[in-house]
Amino acid sequence: MDRQDGLRHQFSGKRLAKAPAAPYLKDSTAVSNSRDTRKMTSQSSRFFDELAKVMKNAAGAAQGARREVDNLVKAQIERVLADIQIVQREEFDVVRDMASMARTENEALRARIAELESRLDQFGSKPSAPAKKKPAAKSSTPGM
């Protein structure tokens, strides 16, 4: 029983029939093949380790490039929006709040006018139309 058969028997727990050896292989060739296999395995392992390192570095570089592109696009969009004079959100919010306060004040003034008109009606006089202003006379001063 040669070495391979012994290993097969040891791991399988059964006695296996001896496989016929290839006529062109000798025992020394089998040993050198196992060395070549180990050498190939360590070389392929190193290759895959290096490939993994390259991929990891490429992923990091791609993330950095993405951040740069995002920043450039954002800056370009802000520049375009500034050029076409679109109002910023903060400015819009301030004007909206001002309009809301003016609307509230306008409603309060309308209510006050309505109250004053009702008081005036109680006295029996109707409000007269506001007097129209006469146009101002043209000045005869030359040069002014």
QUIPE-V497034 format. One record per pair of residues at least 12 apart in sequence whose ideal C-beta (glycine too) atoms are under 7 Angstrom apart, sorted by the first residue. I is the first residue (numbers start at 1). GAP is how many residues later the second one is. D is the distance in whole Angstrom. If there is no record, write none. Layout:
BEGIN
i: (I | I)
gap: (GAP | GAP)
d: (D | D)
END
This chain:
BEGIN
i: (5)
gap: (13)
d: (6)
END
